[in-house]
Amino acid sequence: MKNLKNLIVLPLLLLMSLVTFAQEEDSIDASKPTNFYSFVDNTLEYSSQENQNVMGYRGKLTLAPSAEHLVLFEAPLLYNDRTEKFGLGDLRARYFWLPYKNYDKTIGAFGPSIDVFAPTGSFENGLGSGRWIVSPGVTVGIMAADWIQFFPIASYQYASKPVYDNPIPAADMATHGLSFQVITPIVFSEKFFVQLTPVFKMNNFNDERNDRFEQEAFAAYSLNPKMQLTAFYSGKFEDKNHTVSAGLSVFF
């Protein structure tokens, strides 16, 4: 009788454990930038600029080998209607390390990151910046309430001298700057959240005219536990540059 009971109870316990594990795996909270997940993001974007429009596809692969480490790879394929050229834009790679996370505390997360943009897009064709850009930064999570948190990010930005031929003398130099932004997630339900992000940039310490304010907004709606529809807006108002995009994120 005891052996029979074990044959019944043990499989039931195993099944309950598998169900609990699956539920935990399906519970994705991507509203906080300090929650790390592996996913693929496919995005269509359109950027309206002062003398040109740039549109195309942006593919992103995000890998989270653990809760402390995140790696991002990004590749855009763009078309510029001024030059009528299509091709690869600037490639991006990002690494984020999160040594501390405890959402029960007011300071709920802390970690450094580094962003690198490679000038693979043609500057002459209006598809890239024509510079290497390296931006190390630090992110802090401030748990204001259950329904709203703040994630300030302070970053240093280095932009190399132009890699394209015959730059104008005023642009033929490396620049050093700072940026400060605050990602503010607002969770409306288990399926829908937005992130509002004001961004303040000193693009060049030696030129105050390059200081900028930008506003970003991101929204995500969960179609199912592993799939999200996303929308994004970025406004660089002084430069008359506005970008909108829509995408699909698939978690794995």
Disulfide bonds with the S-S distance in Angstrom:
none
